[in-house]
Amino acid sequence: MWALRHGRFGFEAECDLHGLRVEGARRRLLGFVAECVRQGVRAARVICGRGVHSGSDGPVLPDLVAHTLARPPVAGRVLAFAPTSSDQGGEGAVAVLFRVDHGHRGKTG
């Protein structure tokens, strides 16, 4: 977990959720995870922002990302996730480490 939080994994993919509403962000995140799994991506970054412009309800995307990554159908594909280090987005981004089926890495179909 320390290595994930401190950027010891090179990100192979990135998903930016800035400016999206909850349902659009959820759909994009689910599609991104599916594509990462299909391509055999090991580590990725999800940018959700810190919610500075979220209004009185506060930030919703960081919670949405954590909730989505921790529950089915996504949870079975994720080994770990954590806020990134400050130089990689801090609490406005999440590092995700995926389970990789090495026998199918990069195969399509």
N, CA, C and O atoms as a MOPAC input file, in Angstrom:
PM7 MOZYME 1SCF
protein

 N      0.82700 1    -1.19000 1     0.00000 1
 C      0.00000 1     0.00000 1     0.00000 1
 C      0.87200 1     1.25600 1     0.00000 1
 O      0.53900 1     2.24700 1    -0.64900 1
 N      1.97900 1     1.21100 1     0.72300 1
 C      2.87400 1     2.36000 1     0.75800 1
 C      3.36700 1     2.69400 1    -0.64600 1
 O      3.39000 1     3.86000 1    -1.04000 1
 N      3.75600 1     1.68100 1    -1.39000 1
 C      4.27100 1     1.88800 1    -2.74800 1
 C      3.21100 1     2.50300 1    -3.64600 1
 O      3.52900 1     3.33400 1    -4.49600 1
 N      1.96500 1     2.11000 1    -3.47200 1
 C      0.88100 1     2.66000 1    -4.26900 1
 C      0.66200 1     4.12900 1    -3.94200 1
 O      0.53600 1     4.95100 1    -4.84900 1
 N      0.61700 1     4.46400 1    -2.67300 1
 C      0.39300 1     5.85500 1    -2.24800 1
 C      1.53700 1     6.78500 1    -2.61700 1
 O      1.32700 1     7.97600 1    -2.84500 1
 N      2.73400 1     6.24800 1    -2.67500 1
 C      3.90000 1     7.08400 1    -2.92600 1
 C      4.41000 1     7.01000 1    -4.35700 1
 O      5.56200 1     7.34400 1    -4.63600 1
 N      3.54300 1     6.57100 1    -5.25900 1
 C      3.85900 1     6.63800 1    -6.67500 1
 C      4.95100 1     5.70400 1    -7.14300 1
 O      5.65900 1     6.02100 1    -8.09900 1
 N      5.10700 1     4.57600 1    -6.50400 1
 C      6.14700 1     3.62900 1    -6.91100 1
 C      5.73200 1     2.78800 1    -8.10500 1
 O      6.54900 1     2.04900 1    -8.65600 1
 N      4.47800 1     2.88800 1    -8.51200 1
 C      3.99100 1     2.21600 1    -9.70900 1
 C      3.84200 1     3.26500 1   -10.81200 1
 O      3.29600 1     4.34300 1   -10.57400 1
 N      4.31800 1     2.95700 1   -11.99600 1
 C      4.10300 1     3.86100 1   -13.12300 1
 C      2.68800 1     3.66300 1   -13.64400 1
 O      2.27500 1     2.53300 1   -13.90200 1
 N      1.95100 1     4.73800 1   -13.79800 1
 C      0.57500 1     4.62500 1   -14.27300 1
 C      0.56400 1     4.32400 1   -15.76600 1
 O      1.21000 1     5.01300 1   -16.55600 1
 N     -0.16500 1     3.30400 1   -16.13500 1
 C     -0.28600 1     2.90200 1   -17.53100 1
 C     -1.51700 1     3.50500 1   -18.19000 1
 O     -1.63300 1     3.49600 1   -19.41600 1
 N     -2.42900 1     4.02600 1   -17.39000 1
 C     -3.66800 1     4.60800 1   -17.91800 1
 C     -4.17100 1     5.65100 1   -16.94000 1
 O     -3.80300 1     5.65700 1   -15.76500 1
 N     -5.02400 1     6.53700 1   -17.45000 1
 C     -5.55800 1     7.61400 1   -16.62400 1
 C     -6.98900 1     7.90800 1   -17.03300 1
 O     -7.32800 1     7.87100 1   -18.21600 1
 N     -7.82000 1     8.20000 1   -16.05200 1
 C     -9.21800 1     8.55300 1   -16.27700 1
 C     -9.49700 1     9.86500 1   -15.54600 1
 O     -9.31000 1     9.95700 1   -14.33200 1
 N     -9.94000 1    10.86900 1   -16.28300 1
 C    -10.22000 1    12.18000 1   -15.69200 1
 C    -11.72700 1    12.37400 1   -15.56300 1
 O    -12.44400 1    12.40300 1   -16.56400 1
 N    -12.19600 1    12.50300 1   -14.34300 1
 C    -13.62100 1    12.66600 1   -14.06300 1
 C    -14.01200 1    14.11000 1   -13.77300 1
 O    -15.17100 1    14.39000 1   -13.47100 1
 N    -13.05100 1    15.02800 1   -13.86400 1
 C    -13.32700 1    16.45100 1   -13.60200 1
 C    -14.55600 1    16.92600 1   -14.37300 1
 O    -14.71800 1    16.62800 1   -15.55700 1
 N    -15.40100 1    17.65600 1   -13.69300 1
 C    -16.53300 1    18.31000 1   -14.33700 1
 C    -17.72100 1    17.41300 1   -14.62300 1
 O    -18.73600 1    17.88900 1   -15.13200 1
 N    -17.62600 1    16.13800 1   -14.31300 1
 C    -18.74700 1    15.23600 1   -14.56800 1
 C    -19.67400 1    15.17600 1   -13.36800 1
 O    -19.24600 1    15.32800 1   -12.22400 1
 N    -20.92200 1    14.95700 1   -13.64100 1
 C    -21.88300 1    14.70300 1   -12.56900 1
 C    -21.75900 1    13.23800 1   -12.15300 1
 O    -21.11600 1    12.44300 1   -12.83800 1
 N    -22.36600 1    12.89700 1   -11.05100 1
 C    -22.18000 1    11.58500 1   -10.44100 1
 C    -22.43300 1    10.44100 1   -11.42500 1
 O    -21.57400 1     9.57100 1   -11.57600 1
 N    -23.57500 1    10.41800 1   -12.09000 1
 C    -23.88900 1     9.28400 1   -12.95500 1
 C    -22.94800 1     9.20200 1   -14.15500 1
 O    -22.54300 1     8.10800 1   -14.54800 1
 N    -22.60200 1    10.33600 1   -14.73400 1
 C    -21.64900 1    10.33500 1   -15.83700 1
 C    -20.26500 1     9.86900 1   -15.39100 1
 O    -19.58500 1     9.13900 1   -16.11200 1
 N    -19.85800 1    10.29400 1   -14.21000 1
 C    -18.56300 1     9.87800 1   -13.66100 1
 C    -18.56400 1     8.37900 1   -13.37800 1
 O    -17.57700 1     7.69300 1   -13.64200 1
 N    -19.64800 1     7.88600 1   -12.85100 1
 C    -19.74500 1     6.45300 1   -12.55700 1
 C    -19.65300 1     5.63300 1   -13.83800 1
 O    -18.92000 1     4.64500 1   -13.89000 1
 N    -20.38400 1     6.03100 1   -14.86600 1
 C    -20.33000 1     5.31200 1   -16.14600 1
 C    -18.92500 1     5.33600 1   -16.73600 1
 O    -18.42200 1     4.31700 1   -17.20800 1
 N    -18.30000 1     6.51100 1   -16.70500 1
 C    -16.94600 1     6.62000 1   -17.24800 1
 C    -15.97000 1     5.74300 1   -16.46500 1
 O    -15.13100 1     5.06400 1   -17.05600 1
 N    -16.08100 1     5.75500 1   -15.13000 1
 C    -15.18500 1     4.95700 1   -14.29900 1
 C    -15.37000 1     3.46000 1   -14.56200 1
 O    -14.38700 1     2.72800 1   -14.67700 1
 N    -16.60600 1     3.00800 1   -14.65700 1
 C    -16.86600 1     1.59500 1   -14.93800 1
 C    -16.30400 1     1.19400 1   -16.30100 1
 O    -15.72000 1     0.11900 1   -16.44000 1
 N    -16.47700 1     2.04300 1   -17.29600 1
 C    -15.91900 1     1.76700 1   -18.62100 1
 C    -14.40400 1     1.75300 1   -18.60400 1
 O    -13.77500 1     0.92300 1   -19.26000 1
 N    -13.82300 1     2.67100 1   -17.85400 1
 C    -12.36800 1     2.75000 1   -17.73300 1
 C    -11.80900 1     1.48900 1   -17.07900 1
 O    -10.82100 1     0.92800 1   -17.55500 1
 N    -12.43100 1     1.04500 1   -16.00000 1
 C    -11.97700 1    -0.16600 1   -15.32100 1
 C    -12.07400 1    -1.36200 1   -16.26400 1
 O    -11.14600 1    -2.16600 1   -16.34600 1
 N    -13.18000 1    -1.47800 1   -16.96600 1
 C    -13.35100 1    -2.59300 1   -17.90300 1
 C    -12.25600 1    -2.58100 1   -18.96500 1
 O    -11.70700 1    -3.62900 1   -19.30500 1
 N    -11.94100 1    -1.41200 1   -19.48400 1
 C    -10.89900 1    -1.30000 1   -20.51000 1
 C     -9.52500 1    -1.61600 1   -19.92800 1
 O     -8.72000 1    -2.28200 1   -20.57900 1
 N     -9.24800 1    -1.15500 1   -18.73400 1
 C     -7.96800 1    -1.46800 1   -18.08600 1
 C     -7.81100 1    -2.97200 1   -17.90800 1
 O     -6.74600 1    -3.52600 1   -18.18000 1
 N     -8.85900 1    -3.62200 1   -17.45700 1
 C     -8.81100 1    -5.06500 1   -17.25600 1
 C     -8.60900 1    -5.76600 1   -18.59700 1
 O     -7.80200 1    -6.69000 1   -18.69900 1
 N     -9.33000 1    -5.33600 1   -19.61300 1
 C     -9.22300 1    -5.94100 1   -20.94300 1
 C     -7.80600 1    -5.82600 1   -21.48600 1
 O     -7.29900 1    -6.75300 1   -22.11700 1
 N     -7.16600 1    -4.67900 1   -21.23900 1
 C     -5.82100 1    -4.43000 1   -21.77000 1
 C     -4.70600 1    -4.92100 1   -20.83800 1
 O     -3.52900 1    -4.83900 1   -21.18900 1
 N     -5.06300 1    -5.42000 1   -19.67900 1
 C     -4.05100 1    -5.91900 1   -18.75200 1
 C     -3.26600 1    -4.82000 1   -18.06200 1
 O     -2.10300 1    -5.01600 1   -17.70800 1
 N     -3.88800 1    -3.66900 1   -17.86900 1
 C     -3.24400 1    -2.55300 1   -17.16800 1
 C     -3.03800 1    -2.94000 1   -15.71100 1
 O     -3.93700 1    -3.49000 1   -15.07400 1
 N     -1.87700 1    -2.65800 1   -15.19700 1
 C     -1.54100 1    -2.99700 1   -13.79900 1
 C     -1.84600 1    -1.83700 1   -12.85000 1
 O     -2.41900 1    -2.04500 1   -11.78000 1
 N     -1.46200 1    -0.61100 1   -13.23900 1
 C     -1.65100 1     0.55500 1   -12.36700 1
 C     -2.22100 1     1.71400 1   -13.17500 1
 O     -1.80400 1     1.96500 1   -14.30500 1
 N     -3.16800 1     2.40600 1   -12.58400 1
 C     -3.81700 1     3.52900 1   -13.26500 1
 C     -4.11300 1     4.63100 1   -12.25600 1
 O     -4.11400 1     4.41500 1   -11.04400 1
 N     -4.36300 1     5.81100 1   -12.79700 1
 C     -4.73400 1     6.95200 1   -11.95200 1
 C     -6.11400 1     7.43200 1   -12.38100 1
 O     -6.40100 1     7.58200 1   -13.56800 1
 N     -6.95900 1     7.66900 1   -11.38300 1
 C     -8.28200 1     8.24700 1   -11.60600 1
 C     -8.27000 1     9.63200 1   -10.98900 1
 O     -8.06100 1     9.78500 1    -9.78500 1
 N     -8.49200 1    10.63200 1   -11.81300 1
 C     -8.50000 1    12.01600 1   -11.34200 1
 C     -9.94600 1    12.41400 1   -11.07000 1
 O    -10.78600 1    12.41700 1   -11.97000 1
 N    -10.21500 1    12.74600 1    -9.82200 1
 C    -11.57600 1    13.12600 1    -9.44800 1
 C    -11.65100 1    14.56400 1    -8.94900 1
 O    -12.74700 1    15.09600 1    -8.77300 1
 N    -10.53600 1    15.18500 1    -8.72400 1
 C    -10.52900 1    16.53500 1    -8.17800 1
 C    -10.78400 1    16.49700 1    -6.67500 1
 O    -11.12800 1    15.46000 1    -6.10700 1
 N    -10.60800 1    17.64100 1    -6.05900 1
 C    -10.80600 1    17.73100 1    -4.61000 1
 C    -12.18000 1    18.26200 1    -4.24700 1
 O    -12.51800 1    18.35700 1    -3.06700 1
 N    -12.97200 1    18.60800 1    -5.24600 1
 C    -14.31900 1    19.08600 1    -4.97100 1
 C    -14.38200 1    20.52900 1    -4.54900 1
 O    -15.30600 1    20.92400 1    -3.83800 1
 N    -13.42100 1    21.32800 1    -4.97000 1
 C    -13.36900 1    22.73700 1    -4.58500 1
 C    -14.62400 1    23.49400 1    -5.03100 1
 O    -15.07400 1    24.41700 1    -4.35200 1
 N    -15.17900 1    23.09700 1    -6.16800 1
 C    -16.35700 1    23.79300 1    -6.71100 1
 C    -17.63800 1    22.98100 1    -6.53700 1
 O    -18.59200 1    23.16000 1    -7.29400 1
 N    -17.66700 1    22.10600 1    -5.56100 1
 C    -18.80300 1    21.19300 1    -5.38800 1
 C    -20.00900 1    21.81700 1    -4.70800 1
 O    -21.09600 1    21.24000 1    -4.74400 1
 N    -19.85100 1    22.94800 1    -4.10700 1
 C    -20.97800 1    23.57500 1    -3.43800 1
 C    -21.11300 1    23.11500 1    -1.99700 1
 O    -20.18400 1    22.56500 1    -1.40600 1
 N    -22.29100 1    23.35500 1    -1.45200 1
 C    -22.50600 1    23.11700 1    -0.02000 1
 C    -22.47300 1    21.63800 1     0.36400 1
 O    -22.21100 1    21.31400 1     1.52200 1
 N    -22.72800 1    20.75000 1    -0.57000 1
 C    -22.69300 1    19.31000 1    -0.25600 1
 C    -21.28200 1    18.76200 1    -0.17500 1
 O    -21.08500 1    17.62900 1     0.26500 1
 N    -20.30400 1    19.53600 1    -0.58700 1
 C    -18.91900 1    19.08700 1    -0.54600 1
 C    -18.59600 1    18.16800 1    -1.71100 1
 O    -19.44100 1    17.93100 1    -2.57400 1
 N    -17.38900 1    17.65700 1    -1.73800 1
 C    -16.95400 1    16.81500 1    -2.85000 1
 C    -17.69600 1    15.48100 1    -2.87300 1
 O    -17.86500 1    14.83100 1    -1.84200 1
 N    -18.13300 1    15.08800 1    -4.06300 1
 C    -18.84300 1    13.81500 1    -4.19600 1
 C    -18.04600 1    12.80000 1    -5.02200 1
 O    -18.18500 1    11.59600 1    -4.80700 1
 N    -17.22600 1    13.25600 1    -5.95100 1
 C    -16.52000 1    12.31500 1    -6.81700 1
 C    -15.48400 1    11.45900 1    -6.08400 1
 O    -15.37900 1    10.27000 1    -6.38600 1
 N    -14.71300 1    12.00300 1    -5.13300 1
 C    -13.78800 1    11.11500 1    -4.41300 1
 C    -14.51500 1     9.96100 1    -3.71100 1
 O    -14.03100 1     8.82900 1    -3.71600 1
 N    -15.66200 1    10.24300 1    -3.11400 1
 C    -16.44700 1     9.19000 1    -2.46200 1
 C    -17.00900 1     8.21100 1    -3.48300 1
 O    -17.03200 1     7.00300 1    -3.24600 1
 N    -17.45900 1     8.72900 1    -4.61200 1
 C    -17.97900 1     7.86700 1    -5.66700 1
 C    -16.90400 1     6.90700 1    -6.16700 1
 O    -17.17000 1     5.72000 1    -6.35200 1
 N    -15.69800 1     7.41100 1    -6.38400 1
 C    -14.60100 1     6.57800 1    -6.86400 1
 C    -14.29900 1     5.47600 1    -5.84800 1
 O    -14.18900 1     4.30800 1    -6.22300 1
 N    -14.16500 1     5.83000 1    -4.57700 1
 C    -13.87500 1     4.84100 1    -3.53500 1
 C    -14.99600 1     3.80600 1    -3.43800 1
 O    -14.73300 1     2.60700 1    -3.33900 1
 N    -16.22100 1     4.26400 1    -3.46500 1
 C    -17.37600 1     3.37700 1    -3.37100 1
 C    -17.40700 1     2.40600 1    -4.55600 1
 O    -17.64000 1     1.21100 1    -4.37500 1
 N    -17.17500 1     2.91300 1    -5.75100 1
 C    -17.21700 1     2.09400 1    -6.96200 1
 C    -16.08800 1     1.06600 1    -6.97800 1
 O    -16.30700 1    -0.09100 1    -7.33900 1
 N    -14.88900 1     1.47800 1    -6.59100 1
 C    -13.74500 1     0.56500 1    -6.61700 1
 C    -13.82100 1    -0.52100 1    -5.54800 1
 O    -13.22500 1    -1.58800 1    -5.69700 1
 N    -14.54800 1    -0.25000 1    -4.48000 1
 C    -14.59200 1    -1.18300 1    -3.34900 1
 C    -15.74100 1    -2.18300 1    -3.41500 1
 O    -15.83100 1    -3.07500 1    -2.57100 1
 N    -16.61700 1    -2.04600 1    -4.40300 1
 C    -17.80000 1    -2.90300 1    -4.45500 1
 C    -17.92100 1    -3.60900 1    -5.80300 1
 O    -17.38200 1    -3.14600 1    -6.80800 1
 N    -18.64200 1    -4.74800 1    -5.81100 1
 C    -18.86500 1    -5.44600 1    -7.08100 1
 C    -19.58600 1    -4.53100 1    -8.06700 1
 O    -20.38500 1    -3.69200 1    -7.65000 1
 N    -19.33000 1    -4.67100 1    -9.33500 1
 C    -18.52600 1    -5.70900 1    -9.96500 1
 C    -17.04100 1    -5.37300 1   -10.05900 1
 O    -16.25500 1    -6.19200 1   -10.53400 1
 N    -16.64900 1    -4.19800 1    -9.62000 1
 C    -15.27800 1    -3.73200 1    -9.79100 1
 C    -14.31700 1    -4.31700 1    -8.76200 1
 O    -13.16500 1    -4.59800 1    -9.09200 1
 N    -14.75800 1    -4.50300 1    -7.54800 1
 C    -13.86900 1    -4.89300 1    -6.44500 1
 C    -13.05300 1    -6.14700 1    -6.73500 1
 O    -11.91100 1    -6.25000 1    -6.28800 1
 N    -13.60500 1    -7.08800 1    -7.46200 1
 C    -12.88100 1    -8.30800 1    -7.78200 1
 C    -11.72200 1    -8.10200 1    -8.73200 1
 O    -10.86600 1    -8.97600 1    -8.86800 1
 N    -11.68500 1    -6.96300 1    -9.38600 1
 C    -10.62100 1    -6.64000 1   -10.33900 1
 C     -9.55400 1    -5.72800 1    -9.74800 1
 O     -8.52200 1    -5.49500 1   -10.37700 1
 N     -9.79300 1    -5.21200 1    -8.55200 1
 C     -8.90300 1    -4.22700 1    -7.93400 1
 C     -8.17000 1    -4.85700 1    -6.75300 1
 O     -8.79000 1    -5.41500 1    -5.84800 1
 N     -6.85100 1    -4.76100 1    -6.77600 1
 C     -6.04800 1    -5.22700 1    -5.64500 1
 C     -6.03100 1    -4.19500 1    -4.53700 1
 O     -6.16900 1    -4.53000 1    -3.36000 1
 N     -5.85700 1    -2.92000 1    -4.92100 1
 C     -5.77000 1    -1.84500 1    -3.93600 1
 C     -6.01200 1    -0.51000 1    -4.61900 1
 O     -5.85000 1    -0.37600 1    -5.83200 1
 N     -6.40200 1     0.47300 1    -3.82100 1
 C     -6.47800 1     1.85100 1    -4.31300 1
 C     -6.23000 1     2.77800 1    -3.14000 1
 O     -6.52900 1     2.44900 1    -1.99200 1
 N     -5.67800 1     3.94000 1    -3.44800 1
 C     -5.33000 1     4.91100 1    -2.40900 1
 C     -5.15600 1     6.27800 1    -3.05300 1
 O     -4.87700 1     6.36900 1    -4.24800 1
 N     -5.32000 1     7.35300 1    -2.26200 1
 C     -5.01600 1     8.68100 1    -2.80000 1
 C     -3.56400 1     8.70800 1    -3.28800 1
 O     -2.69200 1     8.05600 1    -2.71300 1
 N     -3.32500 1     9.45900 1    -4.33800 1
 C     -1.96900 1     9.54600 1    -4.86400 1
 C     -1.10700 1    10.46200 1    -4.00800 1
 O     -1.60400 1    11.19600 1    -3.15400 1
 N      0.18500 1    10.40100 1    -4.25400 1
 C      1.10800 1    11.31700 1    -3.57100 1
 C      0.82500 1    12.73600 1    -4.04500 1
 O      0.20700 1    12.93200 1    -5.09100 1
 N      1.27000 1    13.71800 1    -3.28400 1
 C      0.96300 1    15.11100 1    -3.59900 1
 C      1.46900 1    15.52000 1    -4.98000 1
 O      0.82900 1    16.33900 1    -5.64100 1
 N      2.58200 1    14.98200 1    -5.42900 1
 C      3.09800 1    15.35500 1    -6.74500 1
 C      2.37000 1    14.65000 1    -7.89400 1
 O      2.63200 1    14.93600 1    -9.06200 1
 N      1.45300 1    13.72700 1    -7.56300 1
 C      0.68400 1    13.02600 1    -8.59100 1
 C     -0.81000 1    13.31100 1    -8.48500 1
 O     -1.62100 1    12.60900 1    -9.08900 1
 N     -1.17100 1    14.32500 1    -7.73100 1
 C     -2.56900 1    14.71000 1    -7.61800 1
 C     -3.10400 1    14.75500 1    -6.20900 1
 O     -4.17900 1    15.30600 1    -5.97100 1
 N     -2.37500 1    14.18900 1    -5.27300 1
 C     -2.81000 1    14.22000 1    -3.87600 1
 C     -4.19300 1    13.63300 1    -3.69500 1
 O     -4.53300 1    12.61700 1    -4.30000 1
 N     -4.98100 1    14.27100 1    -2.86600 1
 C     -6.31400 1    13.76000 1    -2.59000 1
 C     -7.29600 1    13.99800 1    -3.72300 1
 O     -8.45400 1    13.58800 1    -3.64200 1
 N     -6.84200 1    14.65600 1    -4.77700 1
 C     -7.68400 1    14.86600 1    -5.96200 1
 C     -7.53500 1    13.76200 1    -6.98200 1
 O     -8.12000 1    13.83800 1    -8.06300 1
 N     -6.76500 1    12.73800 1    -6.66300 1
 C     -6.57600 1    11.61100 1    -7.57600 1
 C     -6.40500 1    10.32800 1    -6.77600 1
 O     -5.99700 1    10.34500 1    -5.61500 1
 N     -6.72500 1     9.22700 1    -7.42000 1
 C     -6.64000 1     7.92100 1    -6.77000 1
 C     -5.77900 1     6.99800 1    -7.62800 1
 O     -5.99500 1     6.87600 1    -8.83300 1
 N     -4.81600 1     6.36100 1    -7.00300 1
 C     -4.00900 1     5.34700 1    -7.66700 1
 C     -4.73100 1     4.01400 1    -7.51300 1
 O     -5.20300 1     3.67300 1    -6.42800 1
 N     -4.81200 1     3.26900 1    -8.60300 1
 C     -5.51600 1     1.98100 1    -8.59600 1
 C     -4.56800 1     0.90300 1    -9.09300 1
 O     -3.92300 1     1.05500 1   -10.13100 1
 N     -4.49100 1    -0.17700 1    -8.34700 1
 C     -3.69100 1    -1.32500 1    -8.73700 1
 C     -4.66300 1    -2.46100 1    -9.06300 1
 O     -5.44100 1    -2.89400 1    -8.21400 1
 N     -4.59900 1    -2.93100 1   -10.31300 1
 C     -5.52800 1    -3.96600 1   -10.77700 1
 C     -4.92500 1    -5.35800 1   -10.65300 1
 O     -3.70700 1    -5.53200 1   -10.71300 1
 N     -5.79300 1    -6.34100 1   -10.47900 1
 C     -5.39800 1    -7.74000 1   -10.61300 1
 C     -5.18500 1    -7.96100 1   -12.10700 1
 O     -5.97500 1    -7.49600 1   -12.92900 1
 N     -4.12700 1    -8.66300 1   -12.45000 1
 C     -3.85200 1    -8.91900 1   -13.85300 1
 C     -3.77600 1   -10.41700 1   -14.08900 1
 O     -3.04800 1   -11.13700 1   -13.40400 1
 N     -4.53900 1   -10.86900 1   -15.06800 1
 C     -4.46800 1   -12.26400 1   -15.50400 1
 C     -3.38000 1   -12.31800 1   -16.55800 1
 O     -3.61900 1   -11.98400 1   -17.71800 1
 N     -2.20500 1   -12.72900 1   -16.17100 1
 C     -1.05700 1   -12.69900 1   -17.07000 1
 C     -1.23700 1   -13.58200 1   -18.29400 1
 O     -0.58400 1   -13.35700 1   -19.31400 1
 N     -2.09400 1   -14.56400 1   -18.21800 1
 C     -2.34400 1   -15.42000 1   -19.36400 1
 C     -3.15000 1   -14.74500 1   -20.45400 1
 O     -3.18200 1   -15.21700 1   -21.59100 1
 N     -3.80900 1   -13.63100 1   -20.11400 1
 C     -4.64700 1   -12.93500 1   -21.08300 1
 C     -4.21900 1   -11.49100 1   -21.29800 1
 O     -4.95200 1   -10.73500 1   -21.93600 1
 N     -3.08800 1   -11.08700 1   -20.80100 1
 C     -2.64500 1    -9.70400 1   -20.89100 1
 C     -2.59200 1    -9.23900 1   -22.34100 1
 O     -1.90200 1    -9.82100 1   -23.17800 1
 N     -3.34200 1    -8.17100 1   -22.61200 1
 C     -3.30500 1    -7.53200 1   -23.91700 1
 C     -4.11300 1    -8.23400 1   -24.97900 1
 O     -4.17900 1    -7.73900 1   -26.10500 1
 N     -4.73200 1    -9.36200 1   -24.68500 1
 C     -5.52900 1   -10.06300 1   -25.69000 1
 C     -6.90900 1    -9.44000 1   -25.76000 1
 O     -7.43500 1    -8.96700 1   -24.75100 1
 N     -7.48600 1    -9.43800 1   -26.92300 1
 C     -8.83600 1    -8.91500 1   -27.10700 1
 C     -9.75700 1   -10.06300 1   -27.44800 1
 O     -9.32900 1   -11.15800 1   -27.81500 1
 N    -11.05400 1    -9.76800 1   -27.31300 1
 C    -12.02400 1   -10.75800 1   -27.73800 1
 C    -12.75200 1   -11.36000 1   -26.68600 1
 O    -13.60300 1   -12.21500 1   -26.93400 1

